[in-house]
Amino acid sequence: MSILGNRVLRVEDPRFLRGEGRYLENMPLEGALAVTFVRSPFAHARIAGLDASAAEALPDVRVFTGADVDAPPFGPPPYWNINPGMARPLVAGDVVRFAGEIVAVVVSDDRTSGADAAELVMVDYDPLPVVLSAEESLAGDALLFPEIGTNVANFPEPDLEELDESLFEGCEVVVSDTFWSQRMSAAPMEPRSAAAQVDDDGRLTYWSTTQIPHTDRMILAGMLGLDPGHVRVVSQDVGGAFGAKTLEPEGVLVAWLARRLRRPVRWTETRTESMLGLLHGRAQRLEVTLGGTRDGKLLAYRLQVLADAGAYPILGAYLPNLTALMASEVYAIPKVEVKTVSVATNATPTTSIRGAGRPEAAQAMERAVDLFAAEAGIDPAELRRQNFVAKDAFPYTTPTGATYDSGDYEGALDLALRSAGYDELREEQRRRRAEEGPIELGIGLAAYAEITNGIGETEFGEVEITADGGAILRTGSFSHGQGHETTFAMIVAERLGIPVERVTVIKGDTAQVPQGAGTFGSKSTQIGGVAGRLAADAVVERAKGLVADYLEASTADVVLDLGRGSFHVAGTPEPSLAWGDLASRAAADGRLSELTVSHEFRGLPTFPFGVHVAVVEVDTETGKVELRRHVAVDDAGTLINPVVADGQVHGGIAFGVGQALYEEVVYGEDGYPLTDTFVGYAFPSAAELPSFERVEMVTPTPLNVLGVKGIGESGTVGATPAVHNAVIDALLPHGVRHVDLPCNGENVWKALQEARA
């Protein structure tokens, strides 16, 4: 009987609950020097002078400036088509372009003296005009990179004026709106850490809280002029990453210093450093226009995206491409037009955080659908049902070029509405409105499809049978909270017929795992898990050959009894060889190495989908919003372990609700963040959230042998627009049609005042 689909508790959790997590900050590194970064308090300024003499007068302190660092700038890869003139120097030279940019590096014997020395580094700044608004940046009146003559990060620059004027011909109803998917912080519980040392033979070992060890090895080697084989990257337990923890200038500098000083060095950021320097996410202006017939047939959609990529555009400038790809979401709209542009501003650079371009697509479309429903006088659920891609239309290619693998959008809607008691909720809403009390009830829907493993990557898996009959899985995927040690062990154990606890999962160390893509974009199980599954299958076939030799039978006649975990000849249960017996005999014969097989699997993109229903109460006198219920149907294909899936969806919903109601990075007029600690940056805790109601639905993908799709970001994609729609639904009787994200008390109150005026 297969163990897949069983609710197996996560095997990694006991060590976390006992305080035995292997976090980098707690790792001993004898004789390590402390690194402290001197950061600019100005968002945009010319560095007129820098005096480090007072700092270097302290015992055992050294200071490095941009002139000392001989590594190249930190820029995006060419295939992202981002202007190469906007690459970021590891340490600012003549100009700083965001508050928190590194202007000097202090190395000391300990952190305390490093902090003291950093205070003594005197930097003379000549302030320059600060560009915080993406609209202002696009206008180009003040340039962050005067030498290239533009703030537009796209390379080449797009033609934003070339719109299809006939797009909405024949539409009886046309609605539009513009809103910001606001700038957010990933805000992981564990801040970033990095450490490095150089061995006597010149080999560099770099420890980091990264999601992508093998990619970091490649980038580090390239920037430092090393052979990748001479660089080892290790990532152990990571306390949350959400897309933001990859190699950045701080990590490159730590590695550079270890080589320069021939001493171990280490750095862990403070929370304020994290809020300033850890890359932000979202920051897209979404301008939507949706047209169709009066009876609810959607005919045309236009999405215009303006992305604030921050001071040094990298991945955040590329992500509008994913927003564009997923623009039509779950709807069969014949005509779709998308225009995107990314610009530089004097803010922290942006990257992917939980969802990475796909939440913005859902936010835009789902607001447009609700606007259309209100204008046409159609129930929002019925409008969605009318326009879904049909269940029998898959594989389905959208007007923007995405080919959806499988889906049942109407089935997800029906399941969500039934689970939430949608008709009863609408009846309660009508009753409350008739009573005209100050607390309004809002019901919000969001249907979505998202893309996982979006660029069709390859992952590595290797299964080794140990001498005692257990198994080791080496995977290029990496877990920073997703539970791979359980999920991947279940996949291998199921194919080998051994207990889950007999499978050890090794990850995150480039010296132990030769290659890997890492973990981002909700792709681990659908490529890493599948690679492990295929490697396990290959090991079984190898084992059958050995068993055939030992039992003097034909390989074709040997079978594996998964229930017993033993091999025998078909039709003859005895004699048999269990894995332990087989491994012992193979080891004695010098053939144990034959029971190690590696496999690489390149997976195509898959498209998870779902429907969320959010129920909120809004106090129309104060603007306060309370999320009462949240029902989530998230279909990610086959579920390996529902416990892990529940955890991923719960975390995703919390992240999505955070954007809908609480979170936003806010800058003052001078460009310094007002949200530089958790005192000012609001995100929900368990106290602000209801118990989420997760409803399982499974539509396997035909694109891999497990039938799995990604699930790590699905909850986020569905939650934000569902809650956003619920808040505005509550306020419809008051004439409100738009509320800025986040829908906190201030923004809701402002929307009410504007409507009443």
C-alpha positions in Angstrom: 0.0 0.0 0.0 1.4 3.4 -1.0 2.3 5.8 1.8 1.9 8.8 -0.6 -1.1 10.9 0.5 -0.8 9.9 4.1 -0.6 12.5 6.8 2.9 11.9 8.0 4.3 14.3 10.6 7.4 16.2 9.5 10.5 14.4 10.5 12.6 17.6 10.7 10.3 19.3 13.3 11.6 17.6 16.5 15.0 19.2 16.2 13.4 22.7 15.6 11.1 22.2 18.6 14.0 21.1 20.8 16.0 24.2 19.8 18.5 22.0 17.8 18.1 23.7 14.4 21.4 24.1 12.5 21.3 27.8 12.0 24.4 29.6 10.7 24.4 32.3 13.4 24.9 29.5 16.0 27.7 27.7 14.0 31.1 27.9 15.7 33.9 29.2 13.4 37.1 29.5 15.3 39.0 32.7 14.9 36.4 34.4 12.7 36.6 38.1 12.2 33.4 40.1 12.4 32.1 42.1 9.4 30.1 45.3 9.9 28.8 47.3 7.0 28.6 51.1 7.0 25.4 52.0 5.2 24.2 55.3 3.8 21.4 57.1 5.6 20.7 59.0 2.3 18.6 57.6 -0.5 20.5 59.6 -3.2 23.7 61.4 -2.7 27.2 62.0 -4.1 30.0 60.8 -1.8 32.2 63.8 -1.5 34.6 62.2 0.9 35.2 59.3 3.3 37.5 59.3 6.3 38.1 56.0 8.1 41.2 57.1 10.0 39.5 57.3 13.4 38.0 53.8 12.9 41.3 52.3 11.8 43.0 53.8 14.9 41.1 51.3 17.0 42.9 48.1 17.8 42.6 45.3 15.2 40.2 47.2 12.9 40.4 47.5 9.1 38.2 49.4 6.8 37.6 48.7 3.1 36.0 51.1 0.7 34.8 50.8 -2.9 38.3 51.6 -4.1 39.7 48.6 -2.3 37.3 46.0 -3.7 38.5 44.5 -7.0 35.4 42.4 -7.7 33.0 43.4 -10.5 29.6 45.0 -9.9 26.6 42.9 -9.0 24.3 42.8 -12.0 21.5 40.7 -13.5 22.2 38.0 -16.1 21.9 39.1 -19.7 18.9 37.0 -20.5 16.8 39.1 -18.1 17.1 42.0 -20.6 17.8 44.6 -17.9 20.0 47.6 -18.7 23.5 46.5 -17.8 24.4 50.1 -17.0 22.4 49.8 -13.8 24.6 47.1 -12.1 25.3 47.6 -8.4 28.8 48.1 -7.1 29.5 45.9 -4.1 30.5 49.0 -2.2 29.3 52.4 -3.4 32.0 54.5 -5.0 30.9 58.0 -6.1 27.1 57.8 -5.6 24.6 56.1 -3.2 21.2 55.3 -4.7 19.2 54.0 -1.7 19.1 54.3 2.0 21.0 51.3 3.3 23.5 51.0 0.5 27.0 49.9 1.6 29.6 52.6 1.6 32.4 50.9 3.6 33.2 47.6 5.3 34.6 47.3 8.8 36.4 44.1 9.8 37.2 43.7 13.5 37.8 41.0 16.1 34.2 41.1 17.4 30.9 42.7 16.6 31.0 45.2 19.4 34.2 46.8 18.3 33.0 46.6 14.7 29.8 48.6 15.5 31.9 51.2 17.4 34.3 51.5 14.5 31.5 51.8 12.0 30.2 54.8 13.9 33.6 56.5 13.4 33.7 56.2 9.6 33.0 59.7 8.5 31.2 60.1 5.1 30.6 63.4 3.5 27.4 63.3 1.4 26.1 65.8 -1.1 22.4 65.1 -1.4 20.9 64.6 -4.9 17.2 64.6 -5.9 15.3 61.6 -4.5 13.1 59.6 -6.9 10.7 57.4 -4.9 7.7 57.4 -7.2 7.8 55.0 -10.2 5.7 57.5 -12.1 8.2 60.2 -11.4 11.0 57.9 -12.4 9.3 57.0 -15.7 9.0 60.7 -16.5 12.8 60.9 -16.3 13.1 64.5 -14.9 15.8 63.2 -12.4 18.0 60.4 -13.4 19.6 57.8 -11.2 22.1 56.9 -13.9 22.7 60.1 -15.9 25.4 58.3 -17.9 22.8 56.0 -19.5 20.2 58.7 -19.9 17.1 56.8 -18.6 15.5 55.3 -15.5 13.9 52.6 -17.6 15.4 49.2 -16.7 14.1 47.2 -19.6 16.7 46.7 -22.3 15.7 47.7 -25.0 13.0 50.1 -23.7 9.4 49.1 -24.5 7.0 51.2 -26.6 4.3 52.0 -24.1 2.3 54.1 -26.4 1.6 51.4 -28.9 -1.9 50.2 -27.7 -4.6 48.4 -29.7 -7.3 51.1 -30.0 -9.8 48.5 -31.3 -9.3 46.2 -28.3 -12.7 47.0 -26.7 -14.8 47.4 -29.8 -18.1 45.5 -29.4 -17.9 45.7 -25.6 -21.1 46.9 -23.9 -19.5 47.2 -20.5 -16.0 48.4 -19.9 -14.5 48.9 -16.4 -11.1 50.1 -15.3 -9.0 50.8 -12.2 -5.5 51.5 -11.2 -3.9 50.3 -7.9 -0.5 49.4 -6.5 0.5 46.0 -5.4 2.5 47.6 -2.7 6.2 47.2 -1.8 6.7 44.5 0.8 9.4 43.0 2.9 9.9 39.3 3.1 10.5 39.8 6.8 11.9 36.3 7.6 12.2 35.3 11.2 15.9 34.6 10.7 17.8 37.5 9.2 20.6 36.9 6.7 23.9 35.4 7.7 27.1 34.6 5.8 30.5 33.2 6.7 33.5 32.2 4.7 37.0 30.7 5.1 39.8 29.7 2.8 41.7 26.4 3.2 45.4 26.1 2.9 45.0 24.9 -0.7 43.0 28.0 -1.6 39.6 26.4 -1.7 36.8 28.7 -0.5 34.0 27.5 1.8 31.1 29.8 2.0 28.2 29.3 4.4 25.0 31.2 3.8 21.2 31.4 4.5 20.5 31.0 0.8 17.8 29.1 -1.1 20.1 28.3 -4.1 23.5 26.9 -3.0 24.6 25.7 -6.4 23.7 28.9 -8.2 25.5 30.9 -5.5 28.6 28.8 -6.1 28.5 29.6 -9.8 28.0 33.3 -9.2 30.7 33.5 -6.4 33.2 31.7 -8.6 32.5 34.0 -11.5 32.8 37.2 -9.5 35.9 36.1 -7.6 37.6 34.6 -10.6 37.7 31.1 -9.2 37.1 27.6 -10.6 33.6 26.5 -9.4 35.3 23.3 -8.2 37.3 25.4 -5.7 34.2 26.9 -4.1 32.0 25.0 -1.6 28.7 26.5 -0.6 26.8 25.2 2.4 23.3 26.2 3.5 21.9 24.4 6.6 18.6 25.2 8.3 17.1 28.5 7.2 14.5 30.3 9.2 12.4 31.5 6.3 13.4 33.0 3.0 10.3 33.5 0.8 12.3 34.1 -2.3 14.5 36.9 -0.9 17.5 35.0 0.4 19.9 34.5 -2.4 23.5 35.7 -3.0 23.7 39.5 -2.6 26.6 42.0 -2.3 27.0 41.4 1.4 27.7 37.7 0.8 30.1 38.3 -2.0 32.0 40.7 0.2 32.2 38.2 3.1 33.7 35.7 0.6 36.0 38.3 -0.9 37.3 39.4 2.6 38.0 35.8 3.6 40.2 35.4 0.5 41.8 38.9 1.0 42.6 38.5 4.7 43.1 34.7 4.7 41.1 34.6 7.9 37.6 33.2 8.5 35.0 36.0 8.5 31.3 36.2 9.3 28.3 38.5 9.3 24.7 38.4 10.5 22.5 41.4 9.8 20.4 43.2 12.4 16.7 43.6 11.9 17.0 47.1 10.7 19.7 46.1 8.2 17.3 43.4 7.0 14.5 45.9 6.5 16.8 48.2 4.6 19.0 45.8 2.7 17.1 42.5 2.2 15.5 42.8 -1.2 11.8 43.8 -1.2 9.0 42.5 -3.3 5.9 43.4 -5.3 5.9 47.1 -6.0 3.9 47.0 -9.2 1.3 49.6 -10.4 -1.5 47.6 -12.1 -3.7 49.5 -14.5 -6.6 47.2 -15.6 -9.3 47.5 -18.2 -11.9 44.8 -18.8 -14.7 44.7 -21.3 -17.5 42.4 -22.2 -21.2 42.1 -22.9 -24.0 43.2 -20.6 -24.9 39.6 -19.9 -21.4 38.8 -18.7 -19.3 37.5 -21.5 -15.8 38.8 -21.1 -14.3 39.8 -24.4 -11.2 41.9 -23.9 -8.6 42.7 -21.2 -5.7 45.1 -21.0 -3.1 45.1 -18.2 -0.5 47.8 -18.0 2.3 47.1 -15.4 4.7 49.7 -14.1 7.2 48.0 -11.8 9.3 49.9 -9.2 12.6 47.9 -9.4 14.5 49.9 -6.8 17.9 51.4 -7.1 19.7 48.6 -8.9 17.2 46.6 -11.0 17.6 42.8 -10.8 15.0 40.1 -10.6 12.2 42.5 -9.6 12.6 44.2 -12.9 12.1 40.9 -14.7 9.0 39.7 -12.8 6.5 41.7 -14.8 7.1 39.1 -17.5 5.5 36.5 -15.2 2.6 38.9 -14.5 2.1 39.3 -18.2 2.3 35.6 -18.9 -0.5 34.9 -16.3 -2.5 38.0 -17.2 -5.7 36.2 -18.3 -5.6 33.8 -15.3 -8.5 31.3 -15.3 -10.6 33.0 -17.9 -11.2 32.3 -21.6 -10.9 35.9 -22.7 -10.3 36.1 -26.5 -8.3 39.4 -26.6 -5.6 40.2 -24.1 -3.1 43.0 -24.3 -0.3 43.5 -21.8 2.3 46.3 -21.5 5.1 46.2 -18.9 7.9 48.5 -17.9 10.3 48.5 -15.0 12.0 51.6 -13.7 14.8 52.4 -11.2 13.9 54.4 -8.0 15.8 55.4 -4.9 14.5 52.5 -2.9 15.8 49.0 -2.0 16.0 46.8 -5.1 13.2 44.3 -5.5 13.2 40.6 -6.1 10.8 37.6 -5.9 8.9 37.2 -2.6 6.3 34.5 -2.2 4.5 34.4 -5.6 7.0 36.5 -7.7 4.9 38.2 -10.3 2.0 35.8 -10.2 0.1 37.3 -7.2 0.1 40.6 -9.1 -1.6 39.0 -12.1 -4.3 37.5 -9.9 -4.8 40.8 -8.0 -5.3 42.7 -11.2 -7.7 40.3 -12.9 -9.7 39.6 -9.8 -10.3 43.2 -9.0 -11.3 43.8 -12.7 -13.8 40.9 -12.6 -15.4 42.2 -9.4 -15.6 45.7 -11.0 -17.3 44.2 -14.0 -19.7 42.2 -11.9 -20.7 45.3 -10.0 -21.2 47.4 -13.1 -23.1 44.7 -15.0 -25.2 43.7 -11.9 -24.1 40.1 -12.0 -23.2 38.0 -9.0 -19.4 37.8 -8.8 -19.4 34.0 -8.6 -21.7 33.6 -11.6 -19.6 36.0 -13.7 -16.5 33.8 -13.0 -18.4 30.6 -13.8 -19.5 32.0 -17.1 -16.0 32.8 -18.2 -13.8 30.0 -16.9 -11.6 27.9 -19.3 -13.7 24.8 -19.7 -12.6 21.6 -17.9 -12.4 19.7 -21.3 -10.2 22.4 -22.9 -6.9 21.3 -21.4 -4.1 21.6 -22.4 -5.2 25.2 -23.0 -3.0 28.0 -24.4 -3.8 31.5 -23.3 -3.5 34.6 -25.5 -0.3 35.5 -23.7 1.3 32.1 -24.5 1.0 30.1 -21.3 0.0 26.5 -21.9 -2.0 25.2 -18.9 -1.6 21.5 -18.2 -4.8 20.6 -16.4 -7.6 22.3 -14.4 -11.1 22.2 -13.2 -11.9 25.8 -12.3 -15.6 25.4 -12.1 -15.2 22.4 -9.8 -13.0 24.5 -7.5 -15.5 27.3 -7.4 -18.4 25.0 -6.6 -16.3 23.3 -3.8 -15.3 26.7 -2.4 -18.8 28.2 -2.5 -20.4 25.1 -0.9 -17.7 24.9 1.8 -18.1 28.6 2.7 -22.0 28.5 2.6 -22.0 31.3 0.0 -25.7 31.6 -0.4 -26.2 31.8 3.4 -23.4 34.4 3.6 -25.1 36.6 1.0 -28.4 36.3 2.9 -26.6 37.4 6.1 -25.1 40.3 4.1 -28.6 41.4 2.8 -30.0 41.3 6.3 -27.2 43.4 7.8 -27.5 46.0 5.0 -31.2 46.3 5.7 -30.5 46.9 9.3 -28.0 49.7 8.3 -25.6 49.1 11.2 -22.0 50.4 11.3 -20.4 46.9 10.8 -20.7 45.8 7.2 -20.1 42.2 6.0 -18.0 41.7 2.9 -17.6 38.5 0.9 -14.7 38.3 -1.5 -13.9 35.7 -4.2 -10.7 35.1 -6.0 -10.2 32.4 -8.7 -6.6 32.0 -9.9 -4.1 29.9 -11.8 -0.4 30.3 -11.3 2.7 28.9 -12.9 5.3 26.8 -11.0 8.7 25.8 -12.3 8.1 28.6 -14.7 11.2 28.4 -16.8 11.2 24.6 -17.0 14.3 23.8 -14.9 16.2 20.6 -14.3 16.8 19.1 -10.9 19.2 16.5 -9.6 18.5 13.5 -7.4 20.7 10.6 -6.3 19.6 7.5 -4.3 22.2 5.4 -2.5 21.4 2.2 -0.6 23.5 2.0 2.5 25.2 -1.0 3.9 22.5 -1.5 6.5 19.7 -1.4 3.9 18.7 2.2 4.5 18.7 4.8 1.8 20.2 8.3 1.2 18.7 10.8 -1.2 20.9 13.6 -2.3 18.8 16.4 -3.9 19.7 19.6 -5.5 16.5 21.1 -4.1 16.8 23.0 -0.9 14.3 23.4 2.0 14.0 26.6 4.0 10.9 25.5 5.8 9.0 23.5 3.1 9.5 20.0 4.7 11.6 18.4 2.0 13.2 16.0 4.5 9.7 14.4 4.9 8.2 14.8 1.5 11.2 13.6 -0.4 11.8 10.7 2.0 8.2 9.6 1.5 8.7 9.5 -2.3 11.8 7.4 -2.1 10.5 5.2 0.7 7.4 4.4 -1.3 9.4 3.2 -4.3 11.8 1.2 -2.2 9.3 -0.3 0.2 11.2 0.8 3.3 10.1 3.0 6.3 10.3 6.7 5.8 12.6 7.0 8.8 15.1 4.8 6.9 15.6 7.5 4.3 18.1 10.3 4.9 17.8 13.4 2.8 21.0 15.4 2.1 20.7 18.8 0.6 22.3 22.3 0.7 26.0 21.3 0.5 27.7 21.6 -2.9 30.4 19.2 -1.7 27.9 16.5 -1.1 25.4 17.2 -3.9 27.2 17.8 -7.2 24.5 20.0 -8.8 21.1 21.5 -8.2 18.7 24.3 -9.1 17.7 25.0 -5.5 14.3 26.0 -4.3 12.2 28.9 -5.6 9.0 29.3 -7.7 7.2 26.3 -6.0 9.1 23.7 -8.1 10.8 21.4 -5.6 8.6 18.4 -5.6 7.6 18.6 -9.3 11.3 18.4 -10.3 13.4 17.5 -7.2 10.8 15.0 -5.9 10.4 13.5 -9.4 14.2 13.3 -9.8 14.4 11.4 -6.5 11.5 9.1 -7.6 13.2 8.3 -10.9 16.5 7.6 -9.2 14.8 5.3 -6.7 13.2 3.4 -9.6 16.6 3.0 -11.2 18.1 1.7 -8.0 15.3 -0.9 -7.8 16.2 -2.0 -11.3 19.8 -2.2 -10.4 18.9 -4.2 -7.3 16.9 -6.7 -9.3 20.1 -7.5 -11.3 22.0 -8.2 -8.2 19.2 -10.3 -6.7 19.0 -12.3 -9.9 22.7 -13.1 -9.6 22.3 -14.2 -5.9 19.1 -16.2 -6.4 20.3 -17.6 -9.7 17.3 -16.3 -11.6 16.5 -14.1 -14.6 16.4 -10.4 -13.8 13.0 -10.2 -15.6 11.6 -12.6 -13.0 12.7 -10.7 -9.9 10.0 -8.6 -8.2 10.1 -6.2 -5.2 7.5 -6.8 -2.6 6.9 -3.2 -1.4 4.9 -4.3 1.6 7.8 -6.4 2.9 10.7 -4.4 1.4 12.2 -7.6 -0.1 13.0 -9.1 -3.5 12.0 -12.6 -4.6 11.3 -14.5 -7.8 7.8 -13.9 -9.2 5.5 -16.6 -7.9 8.0 -17.9 -5.3 7.9 -15.7 -2.1 10.9 -17.6 -0.7 13.8 -17.4 -0.8 13.9 -13.6 -0.6 16.4 -10.9 0.0 15.5 -7.8 2.1 17.3 -4.5 1.3 19.6 -5.1 4.3 20.5 -8.6 3.2 21.1 -7.5 -0.3 23.2 -4.6 0.8 25.3 -6.8 3.1 26.0 -9.3 0.3 26.7 -6.5 -2.2 29.1 -4.9 0.2 31.0 -8.2 0.8 31.3 -8.6 -2.9 32.5 -5.0 -3.5 29.3 -4.3 -5.5 27.5 -2.0 -3.1 28.3 1.0 -5.3 26.0 -0.5 -8.0 23.1 0.5 -5.7 23.8 4.2 -6.1 22.0 5.9 -9.0 21.7 9.6 -9.9 19.0 11.1 -12.2 18.3 14.5 -13.6 14.8 15.5 -14.4 13.8 18.5 -16.5 10.2 19.4 -15.8 7.8 21.5 -17.8 5.9 24.3 -16.1 2.7 23.3 -14.3 -0.3 25.5 -13.4 -1.8 25.0 -10.0 -5.2 26.7 -9.5 -7.8 27.4 -6.9 -10.6 29.5 -5.5 -10.5 31.5 -2.2 -13.5 32.9 -0.3 -12.8 35.6 2.3 -15.4 37.0 4.7 -14.6 40.3 6.5 -16.3 42.7 8.8 -15.6 46.4 8.2 -16.4 49.1 10.8 -17.6 52.0 8.6 -17.1 54.5 11.4 -13.4 53.7 12.0 -12.3 51.8 8.9 -11.2 48.7 11.0 -11.2 45.4 9.1 -11.5 42.0 10.7 -11.1 38.8 8.7 -13.8 36.5 10.0 -13.3 33.4 7.7 -11.1 32.3 4.9 -11.9 29.2 2.8 -9.2 28.0 0.4 -9.4 25.5 -2.3 -5.9 25.1 -3.7 -5.3 22.4 -6.3 -1.7 21.4 -6.8 -2.2 18.1 -8.3 -1.2 14.9 -6.4 -0.6 15.5 -2.7 2.4 13.6 -1.3 1.8 14.6 2.2 -1.4 16.6 3.2 0.3 17.8 6.4 3.0 19.5 4.5 0.5 20.9 1.9 -1.6 22.3 4.8 1.4 24.0 6.2 2.3 25.5 2.9 -1.2 26.8 2.2 -1.6 28.2 5.7 1.7 30.1 5.4 0.8 31.3 2.0 -2.6 32.6 3.1 -1.1 34.4 6.0 1.4 36.1 3.6 -1.5 37.0 1.3 -3.6 38.4 4.0 -0.6 40.3 5.2 -0.5 42.1 1.9 -4.2 42.6 1.8 -4.7 44.1 5.3 -1.4 45.0 6.9 2.0 45.1 5.2 3.7 48.0 3.3 7.2 49.4 3.1 6.8 53.1 3.6 9.4 55.8 2.8 9.7 59.3 4.1 10.1 62.2 1.7 13.8 62.0 2.2 13.8 58.4 1.0 14.6 56.8 4.4 12.2 54.0 5.3 9.7 54.7 8.1 9.3 50.9 8.4 12.8 50.0 9.3 11.9 47.8 12.3 9.0 45.5 13.2 7.7 48.3 15.3 6.7 50.2 12.2 6.2 47.3 9.7 2.9 45.6 10.4 2.3 41.9 9.6 -0.2 39.6 11.0 0.4 37.1 13.8 -1.8 34.2 14.7 -3.8 36.7 16.9 -5.0 38.6 13.8 -5.9 35.5 11.7 -8.9 33.1 11.8 -8.4 29.4 11.5 -8.1 28.9 7.8 -10.6 26.4 6.2 -8.6 24.4 3.7 -10.5 22.2 1.3 -8.6 19.6 -0.6 -9.0 19.1 -4.3 -6.7 17.1 -6.5 -6.3 17.4 -10.3 -3.1 15.6 -11.3 -0.8 17.0 -14.0 0.1 14.7 -16.9 3.5 16.3 -17.1 5.3 14.2 -14.5 5.1 10.7 -13.0 3.9 11.9 -9.6 1.2 14.2 -11.0 2.4 17.0 -8.7 2.4 20.7 -9.1 3.8 23.4 -6.8 1.9 24.5 -3.7 4.3 26.8 -1.8 2.8 30.1 -3.2 -0.7 29.1 -4.1 -2.2 30.4 -0.8 -0.6 33.8 -1.3 -1.9 34.1 -4.9 -5.5 33.5 -3.9 -5.6 35.2 -0.6 -4.8 38.8 -1.3 -7.4 39.4 -4.0 -10.0 37.5 -2.1 -9.6 39.7 1.0 -9.2 42.9 -1.1 -12.5 42.1 -2.9 -14.2 41.3 0.4 -13.3 44.7 1.9 -14.6 46.5 -1.2 -17.7 44.3 -1.3 -18.5 45.3 2.3 -18.3 49.0 1.3 -20.3 48.9 -2.0 -23.5 50.3 -0.3 -21.4 53.3 0.7 -20.3 54.1 -2.8 -16.7 52.8 -2.4 -15.3 51.1 -5.6 -11.6 51.4 -4.7 -9.4 50.9 -1.6 -5.6 51.1 -1.8 -3.7 48.1 -0.6 -3.2 47.4 2.3 -6.8 47.7 3.3 -5.9 48.9 6.8 -8.0 51.2 8.9 -6.4 54.3 7.4 -6.9 53.4 3.8 -10.4 52.1 4.3 -11.4 55.3 6.3 -9.9 57.5 3.5 -11.9 55.6 0.9 -15.1 56.1 2.9 -14.5 59.8 3.3 -13.8 60.2 -0.4 -17.0 58.3 -1.3 -19.1 60.4 1.1 -17.6 63.6 -0.3 
